[in-house]
Amino acid sequence: MLALRIIQLNRDLSRLLWSTLTSSELPAPTSPRVVFPVFRGGNARISEQEARVLCCTLLNATEFYYAVEAPTVQTYSQRGKSKLSARTDLALYTNSTTALKRVMNVEFKAKNPPQREFNKDIEKLIREDLSGNWFHLLDNENSGTLPSIARKFLNAFLANLQYVDHDIDIIFAVCIRKTKRAFIKRMQYQHRTADFEIFMQAFFADIEKWDSVPWHNQPVNSDLAQRGDSESSVSEDQ
């Protein structure tokens, strides 16, 4: 099923990002060809672009087709008063009998951007009324990093409450490069069956307490993709 494939894709992408070098390091034969460029001062530039390029590399070995910066179906006024079609970072398609069918929208985010960046991309994932995937890349972490990200996720959903008139199905992944940890959880919100705010508070309560998934490349348990409270973390040290 689609959710199983995307959860596995997020896990594989996390592993690739952990093995991705900076441009100042000597690569190994198995290193990804994508590298994190380095500023004049020596620090690596970490952005969502590396995650998206590596994701496309993985998708090339699957049955999915994809489009980069795909136009949205709905119109948005996120940068002014006029409503225009926005862009989805990555749209996934499958082959049907007559044409390609768009089955998922993917948004990539890096570091810890301002709240408005969360709000606008969560709005797109909600309003497009399609299965979604949010992949978030962090360079490093401290005790406040994941709680800060969780609060911004929660605030973004609450800010877009007016658009919630249907079920929501989004797979979230948070990957930390330097500590080589990643967390994955599928959100399945059923409209009118639960209090929206309470549901979101519980979902984003503590990212670090999501259930563990082994580091080794094992098949994803089908329960992980089917349960409304499905959750997992993947760590290189496990």
N, C-alpha and C positions, 0 to 999 in steps of 0.2 A: 504494500500500500504506500501511498504518497508520503505520509508522515514518517514511516520507517526509513524510507530512502533519504529524506531530508535530515532526520536526526543523525543517520550515519554520515551523510555528507558534512554536517557540522562538526562531527567528531574528527573526520579525516582532515578537514580544513584546519582545525586546531592543531593537529599533529604537524601538518605542513608548516604552519606559522611558527611553531616552536623550533623547527629545524631551519628556518629561513635566516640567513646571515645578514649582517650589515655590509655595506660596500667596502668597509675597511678591514674585513676579515678574509682569511684565506679559505676558499670553499673546498669542501670534500667532494669526491665524485658523485655522491648521492644528494648533494645540496640542491634545493630548488633553484632554478635559474633566476627567479625573481629575488631581488635583494632590497633591503631597506637602505635608501641613500643616507649619506651622512652630511650634516651641516659643517660649515667651516670650523666651528668649535669642537667638532668631534662627536657630537651627539647624533644618534640615529633619528631620522624623520619617520615617525610611525603614523600611517594614515590608513583610511579604509580602502585605498586603491590597491594595496598589496593583497589584502584579503579578497577583494573582488576578482583580481586577476588569477589568484590561485584557485578560487572557487570555480572560475571558468575552466581552468585546466582540469580540475576534477570532473566537471560536467562533460567534458569532451569524451570521457570514457564511459558515459552513461547513455540511457535512452532519451534523455531530455534534450530539447532544443532551448535556446535562451536568447534574449535580447537585452542589450545594455542600454541604460537610460531610456527605458520604454515609456511611451506616453501613457498617462492614466486614462481611465474611462471617465471618471468624474472631473469636474473643474474645481479649481481652488483659487483663493485670493490670499495666498500666504505672503506675497511680496508687494502687496498694493491692493487697490480697490477692485480692479478688473479681475474677473474670474477666468482663469486659463487652465488648460491641461497641464498637469505637473509631470514629473518624471519619477519613475521607479528605478532604483539602482539596477535591479536585475529582474527580469520576468522569465519564468520557466514555462515551457510548453511541452505538451505531449502530442503524439501523432494520432489523429482520429481518422475516420473513414473518408472524410472530405477535405479536411484542412487541419492545421495545427490548432490545438486548444490551449489557451492560457490557463494554467492550473495553480500558479503561485507567484506572489510578489515578494521579493527579497530586498531588505534594506540593510545597508552596512553602516556602521558607525565606529569611530575610533576615539580613544582617549575619553575625556569627561567633558563634553561640550555643554554649552548653556542649555537651560530648560527649554527654550524655544525650539532648539534643534530636535529634541525628543518629541515635543508637541506636534510639529508639522509632519514628521514621519509616522508617528502613531496615528495621526488623523488619516493619512493615506492608507495605512494598513486596515483601518476600520472601515472607511467609506468605500473602498474598492470592493468590499464584500467578496473577498477571495481568500483562500488560505494564504497565510503569510509566514515569513521567516525574518527575524531580526538577528543579525550577527554583529556582536560588539567586541572590538579588539582594544585591549588595554596594554600599554607597555609594561607597567608595573603596578603594584598595589601596596597600600598600607591598611591599617585597621579601619579607616574611614572610606576607602574607595568603593567597595561593593555596597555598603549601606547608602552611599550617595547616589550611585547608579540606580539602586532599587527605588529610592524616593522619587527620582526623576521619572522613572517608568510609571510609578503610581500616579504622580501629578499629571503626567501626560494623558493617561486614560481618563482621569477625572476632568481634565480640561476639555476633553472631547466627548463627554457624556451625551451631549445632544445628538450625536450621530449613531448612538448605540440603539438601533431598532431591529437588530438581527443577531444571530449567533456569531461568535468570534473564535477563530481557530488560528493561532499563531505559535510558531516554535521559536523560542528565545535561546540564544547562545551568548555567553560572555566568556571570552578567551583572554587570559593574561600571559603575555609573551615571556617575561623574564622569570616568573615563578612557575611557568609551565603548568598552569591549571586552567580548566575550562568547565563551565557549568551549562547544562542544557535542560530546558523545561518546556513542555507543550502546554499552552493555554487553550482550554476548550470551555468557553463561556456560553451557556445556553440562555438566550434572552427570556426574561420574565420568570425564570425558574430560581433565581438567586438574587439577593441584593447586590447590585453592581459594585458599590464601594467596598462592602465587606469582602466580596469575592476577590477584588483586586488587592486589598490589604493583605489577605491571606496568601495570595499568589506571590507577592513580592516581599513577604515578611522577612526572609533571611536567605539570600542566595546561597550562602555557604552550607546550609543545611539540606540542600537538595540531595537526593539519593545518589550513591556512587555508581559509576560504570567503570569497569576495568580499563586500564590503559591499553592493553593488548587489543588488537583488532578483532573483536568478537561480534557476532550478529546481535543486533538490537532486539531485545525482548519485545514481542508484539504488544504486551501489556503496556509498555512504555509509551507507545504511540496511541493507544486506544483509551486509556483512562483519562478522565478529566483532570486528575491531579498528577498526571504523569510528570516525572522529573528525574533528572540524572546529572551527575557531574563526572567529568573525566579528568584524571590527573596522571601525569607521567610517572609519578612516584608510586602509584598503586600497582 
